[in-house]
């Protein structure tokens, strides 16, 4: 089974964007310790998972990013070349030109989808004990 790691920037009061979705509150470049933490977190990432709103901004922005924007070429290439999955009920194709083309999928389960094997397991193991 694969791991899903969530990496999000939030403001001190818990918001991810301004009232109109703006992200101008984020400051860059990060300090060395924050940059090292993010680099370590991203080292094992092999797929980027996005919702429609983020994908519509993220994918085109990185496709046009250059070193003049303050990013190194290695990061630009990684952001553009890492496979992406976009969850959307409305998109039917990638919101940007970045190869490899992102997979666009609906988060709604199909009427024929089944419960995961883990949920239907006949295991009789006791549930984990609550933490002390």
N, C-alpha and C positions, 0 to 999 in steps of 0.2 A: 504494500500500500504506500502511496506517495504522501508527502507532507504538504500542507498548504500553509504558507507563511504570509501573514498580513503585515505590511509595512505601510504606515499612514502618517502623514504630517497633520497635526492638529494644533490649533491655537491654544493658548493657556486657558481660555474659557471653554474649550471643547469643540470648537467649530472647525470644519475642514475647508470652508470657503466663505467668502463674504455673502451679503444678502443676494447678490446677483451671480454668485458662483465664482467670483474673482479670487485669485490665488496670490495677490500682490503682497500679502502679509508675510509670506515666507522669505527668509533671508538666505542668501548664498554669497560666497561659498560657505560651506559648513566649517566648523572648527575641525581641527585634525582628529580629535577623539570621536566626534559625530561621524565624520567621513569614514574613519576606520571601522566604526560599528556598522554603518550602512554597507560598506564594501564587504565585510565579513558576512553579513546577512544575505547579500546578493550573490555571493560566490557559488552557492549551490543551486541557484534559481535556474530552471531550464525552460520555464513557460511563464508568461505574464498574463494574469487574468484581470480583465477590465469589464466594467459596466459600460453601457452605451454613452452616457454623459462624459465619462472620463476618456473613453476611447476616441470620441469625436474631437477632443482637444489634444490628447496625449500623442496619438499616432501621427497626425500631420505636423505637430510642433517638432517632434524628434526627427521626422523625415527631412525637415528643413534646417535642423540645428547644425551649426558649424563651430569650430574652435573660437571664432570671434565672439560667440555668445557666452564664452567662459567655460565651456565643457571641453575635456580632452577627447581626442578622436577615439580612443579605446572605449570610453563611456558611450559616445554617440553610436559607434558601431554595435556595441552590446545592446543598447536600447532598440536599435532598428532591426537587428538580426535575431534577437531572441523571439521564438514563436509566441504568438498571442492568441488568447481565446477571449472573445467579446460576447458577453451575455446581453441579449436585447430582445424585446418583443417586437421591435419595429424595424431594425436594420436587417437587410438581407445580404449585404456585402460589406467589405472593409471600408471604414471611413477614411482611409488614407492609402498612399501608394507604397507603403513600406513592405519590401519583401522580407521574409516570406509572408504571404498574405494571411492576415489573421483569420481564424476560424470564428464565424459568427453563429451563435446558437441561442435558442430561446430557453429561458430558465423554467418554462412551464413543462411539467412532466407530460409525456404523451399518454393517451388513454390506455395504451398497451404496456406502459412501463410497469415493472414489477418492483416489489420491495427488495432492498439490498439483501444479499446473502447473509450478512451479519445480523440483520433484523429478523430473519427467518430461521436462524440457527437453532438446532434442537439441543444445544449445549445445556447442561444442568449445573454449570459452574455457579458458585455463589457470587452475588454482586460484590464489587469492591467495598471495603469498609470505609465509612466516612472519615475525613481527616480528624485528628485529635483536637 
